[in-house]
C-alpha cells in the first residue's frame, strides 16, 4: 500500500503525540509518499511550534533528525494544478501539494490537519486515521 503523508503526521510520530500509535498502525508496511516540499514544511513546523512554546529549543534538532529517518518517497507536484486546487478551496499552497499528490497518484492521505481533511473529503480522497 502507498500512502501520501504530510508533515503533521510525521511530526506526531517523532514528537510522541497521542496520534502516534494509530498512525504507525495505519502505515505499517506502507510506502510513504510526499511532495518534495515535505522537509521544508517539517522545518517550518518545528520552528512555529517553538515560537508557540509547544517544543523546547533543544528538542528541535533531535525531532528534525528523527523525522529524516522515516523513509518517505519525495515526489514533484504539478504546480499549476496544485495552485488551482489551493485557489478553488481557499487553502494554503502547502496543503494543496499534499491533496494534489493524493489525487494525481490516487492514493489515500494521512494528515492531522483539520482543514486539509475537510477538503480531502470534499474531493473524495480517502483519509487514513
Secondary structure as a PSIPRED ss2 file (coil, helix, strand):
# PSIPRED VFORMAT (PSIPRED V4.0)

   1 X C   1.000  0.000  0.000
   2 X E   0.000  0.000  1.000
   3 X E   0.000  0.000  1.000
   4 X E   0.000  0.000  1.000
   5 X E   0.000  0.000  1.000
   6 X C   1.000  0.000  0.000
   7 X H   0.000  1.000  0.000
   8 X H   0.000  1.000  0.000
   9 X H   0.000  1.000  0.000
  10 X H   0.000  1.000  0.000
  11 X H   0.000  1.000  0.000
  12 X H   0.000  1.000  0.000
  13 X H   0.000  1.000  0.000
  14 X H   0.000  1.000  0.000
  15 X C   1.000  0.000  0.000
  16 X C   1.000  0.000  0.000
  17 X C   1.000  0.000  0.000
  18 X C   1.000  0.000  0.000
  19 X C   1.000  0.000  0.000
  20 X H   0.000  1.000  0.000
  21 X H   0.000  1.000  0.000
  22 X H   0.000  1.000  0.000
  23 X H   0.000  1.000  0.000
  24 X H   0.000  1.000  0.000
  25 X H   0.000  1.000  0.000
  26 X H   0.000  1.000  0.000
  27 X H   0.000  1.000  0.000
  28 X C   1.000  0.000  0.000
  29 X C   1.000  0.000  0.000
  30 X C   1.000  0.000  0.000
  31 X E   0.000  0.000  1.000
  32 X E   0.000  0.000  1.000
  33 X E   0.000  0.000  1.000
  34 X E   0.000  0.000  1.000
  35 X E   0.000  0.000  1.000
  36 X C   1.000  0.000  0.000
  37 X C   1.000  0.000  0.000
  38 X H   0.000  1.000  0.000
  39 X H   0.000  1.000  0.000
  40 X H   0.000  1.000  0.000
  41 X H   0.000  1.000  0.000
  42 X H   0.000  1.000  0.000
  43 X H   0.000  1.000  0.000
  44 X H   0.000  1.000  0.000
  45 X H   0.000  1.000  0.000
  46 X H   0.000  1.000  0.000
  47 X H   0.000  1.000  0.000
  48 X H   0.000  1.000  0.000
  49 X H   0.000  1.000  0.000
  50 X H   0.000  1.000  0.000
  51 X H   0.000  1.000  0.000
  52 X C   1.000  0.000  0.000
  53 X C   1.000  0.000  0.000
  54 X C   1.000  0.000  0.000
  55 X C   1.000  0.000  0.000
  56 X C   1.000  0.000  0.000
  57 X H   0.000  1.000  0.000
  58 X H   0.000  1.000  0.000
  59 X H   0.000  1.000  0.000
  60 X H   0.000  1.000  0.000
  61 X H   0.000  1.000  0.000
  62 X H   0.000  1.000  0.000
  63 X H   0.000  1.000  0.000
  64 X H   0.000  1.000  0.000
  65 X H   0.000  1.000  0.000
  66 X H   0.000  1.000  0.000
  67 X H   0.000  1.000  0.000
  68 X H   0.000  1.000  0.000
  69 X C   1.000  0.000  0.000
  70 X C   1.000  0.000  0.000
  71 X C   1.000  0.000  0.000
  72 X E   0.000  0.000  1.000
  73 X E   0.000  0.000  1.000
  74 X E   0.000  0.000  1.000
  75 X E   0.000  0.000  1.000
  76 X C   1.000  0.000  0.000
  77 X C   1.000  0.000  0.000
  78 X C   1.000  0.000  0.000
  79 X H   0.000  1.000  0.000
  80 X H   0.000  1.000  0.000
  81 X H   0.000  1.000  0.000
  82 X H   0.000  1.000  0.000
  83 X H   0.000  1.000  0.000
  84 X H   0.000  1.000  0.000
  85 X H   0.000  1.000  0.000
  86 X H   0.000  1.000  0.000
  87 X H   0.000  1.000  0.000
  88 X H   0.000  1.000  0.000
  89 X H   0.000  1.000  0.000
  90 X C   1.000  0.000  0.000
  91 X C   1.000  0.000  0.000
  92 X C   1.000  0.000  0.000
  93 X H   0.000  1.000  0.000
  94 X H   0.000  1.000  0.000
  95 X H   0.000  1.000  0.000
  96 X H   0.000  1.000  0.000
  97 X H   0.000  1.000  0.000
  98 X H   0.000  1.000  0.000
  99 X H   0.000  1.000  0.000
 100 X H   0.000  1.000  0.000
 101 X H   0.000  1.000  0.000
 102 X H   0.000  1.000  0.000
 103 X H   0.000  1.000  0.000
 104 X H   0.000  1.000  0.000
 105 X H   0.000  1.000  0.000
 106 X C   1.000  0.000  0.000
 107 X C   1.000  0.000  0.000
 108 X E   0.000  0.000  1.000
 109 X E   0.000  0.000  1.000
 110 X E   0.000  0.000  1.000
 111 X C   1.000  0.000  0.000
 112 X C   1.000  0.000  0.000
 113 X C   1.000  0.000  0.000
 114 X H   0.000  1.000  0.000
 115 X H   0.000  1.000  0.000
 116 X H   0.000  1.000  0.000
 117 X H   0.000  1.000  0.000
 118 X H   0.000  1.000  0.000
 119 X H   0.000  1.000  0.000
 120 X H   0.000  1.000  0.000
 121 X H   0.000  1.000  0.000
 122 X H   0.000  1.000  0.000
 123 X C   1.000  0.000  0.000
 124 X C   1.000  0.000  0.000
 125 X C   1.000  0.000  0.000
 126 X C   1.000  0.000  0.000
 127 X E   0.000  0.000  1.000
 128 X E   0.000  0.000  1.000
 129 X C   1.000  0.000  0.000
